[in-house]
Amino acid sequence: MSTTPTVNTSESHAIELDRLDPLRSCRELFSVPLVRDVVEGFSGPGGDAACVYWCGNSLGLMPKATPAALAEDLEAWGRLGVEGHFHAKHPWFPAHEFVRDTAARLVGASPHEVVVMNSLTANLHLMMASFYRPTSERFKIVIEDTAFPSDSYAVASQAALHGFDPSVAVVRLKPRAGEETLLTEDVLATIAEHGKSIALVMIGGVNYFTGQLMEMGRITEAGHRVGAIVGWDLAHAAGNVPLSLHDWDADFACWCSYKYLNSGPGAIAGCFVHERHARNTAGFGEAGFLPRLAGWWGNDPATRFKMGPDFVPAPSADAWSLSNPPIMALTPVRVSLEIFDRVGMGALRTKSEQMAVYLRGLVEDVAGQVGNPPHAVAGQAGNLPHAVQFITPREPSARGCQLSIAVRGGGVGGPRALHKALSAAGVVSDFREPNVVRVAPVPLYNTFHDCWRFASALRRALETSGGGR
Ligand SMILES: Cc1ncc(COP(=O)(O)O)c(C=O)c1O
């Protein structure tokens, strides 16, 4: 079936869109891998071209400024030893302060509501140590059924830690039959239905699998209405979509910095604690005492070096930090967040929306031309090899950069074969079981021409899989 394309599909149009892009120079700030380095055994022409890097939702690209900044840390360590804490160009002692303001801006918080520390799952547990305080009446945790596995393990283990059966305590939000994403009204209805038995609502702000952007303000409000704590996993949201955690009144949120925040593999994560909790410095036995797992870096800096045995919480999200931060892991976060400060989330979101609409239009055109209705419903793709269908919501308000493409139909080698064919053509995307190829056009370094190249590679891959006519 051939359909009229919703976007201009010519290569020259893609080149023109790049020429007009006010953010086009940002790509120069990043190292973009070459085809020959990422496609195993690649030989022949085209190896020296940059690959189409669609994996910024998994591991963002390296800012070119990062190696020199890391070399500076090493040089200071060698030259100054312990004095580097105070006399390095970027002193180590206050290093976490250098990333605080930008991190706060990125998530819509005040600086005292954020702290950059640890890794994502560790921070989720630290947050739950304080904010999941179940009782026999109120003990349930609501998450999405397609939550990232680590979140599922974390909430189940927290329930079990408190003596609850995870299969009863964890409520999983499922889409309606035949649908892939959640409707806000269904999320709100589930929260209302379980009501006072819910201790915690903890959902991904942007779902890792479908790319769906949740209505965080409305869901937070609904959780609070039934008396629950509401926390967010923003792994796929931070640096991807504008966030207003303080105004949405979220209790806590955690995110990693290696995806859209381009801070390197396993980079240090971030954490938000709303000021109504972050400002709580009540001691054990005092009214309003808030339990936390404590370490010396969470102690009020004013008394930290008195080295006393009694914990005095810092009057901020810092109270949850445990250890002095690993400097060489923090430096890439600083370098990367400086780029976000210069460019601004508003401009990034504008380009991100434009790219996603463009890419979707190109892919739907390809899908239409190779005999694959763009909105093929699961199971109706008949025996067409490798029909493709977006499962990410179409509306910009319900998604970020990522578009998730479900590969339907039989196809030789199954859905993985299509992903393999794309990889062989120099497209770095990822595959999530059972049948989803995730692609993330990232406005900082991807181009409209990347979108066009992807559509061409997809066309060839579908045709070779037998999807063409
Ligand atoms: C939504 C989500 N939650 C949790 C994690 C686990 O992150 P980490 O390994 O940094 O704890 C990931 C990792 O990709 C993720 O995407």
The ligand as a Tripos MOL2 file, in Angstrom:
@<TRIPOS>MOLECULE
LIG
   16    16     1     0     0
SMALL
NO_CHARGES

@<TRIPOS>ATOM
      1 C1         14.4810    3.2890   33.7690 C.3       1 LIG1
      2 C2         15.7420    2.7190   34.3450 C.ar      1 LIG1
      3 N1         15.7860    2.4380   35.6540 N.ar      1 LIG1
      4 C3         16.9080    1.9100   36.2190 C.ar      1 LIG1
      5 C4         18.0200    1.6310   35.4650 C.ar      1 LIG1
      6 C5         19.2300    1.0340   36.1350 C.3       1 LIG1
      7 O1         20.2380    1.9750   36.2110 O.3       1 LIG1
      8 P1         21.5940    1.7540   37.0430 P.3       1 LIG1
      9 O2         22.2800    0.5910   36.4620 O.co2     1 LIG1
     10 O3         22.3460    3.0110   36.8150 O.co2     1 LIG1
     11 O4         21.2060    1.5610   38.4600 O.co2     1 LIG1
     12 C6         18.0080    1.9210   34.0910 C.ar      1 LIG1
     13 C7         19.1960    1.6340   33.2520 C.2       1 LIG1
     14 O5         19.2260    1.8060   32.0800 O.2       1 LIG1
     15 C8         16.8330    2.4670   33.5210 C.ar      1 LIG1
     16 O6         16.7540    2.7210   32.2080 O.3       1 LIG1
@<TRIPOS>BOND
     1     1     2 1
     2     2     3 ar
     3     2    15 ar
     4     3     4 ar
     5     4     5 ar
     6     5     6 1
     7     5    12 ar
     8     6     7 1
     9     7     8 1
    10     8     9 2
    11     8    10 1
    12     8    11 1
    13    12    13 1
    14    12    15 ar
    15    13    14 2
    16    15    16 1
@<TRIPOS>SUBSTRUCTURE
     1 LIG1         1 GROUP 0 **** ****
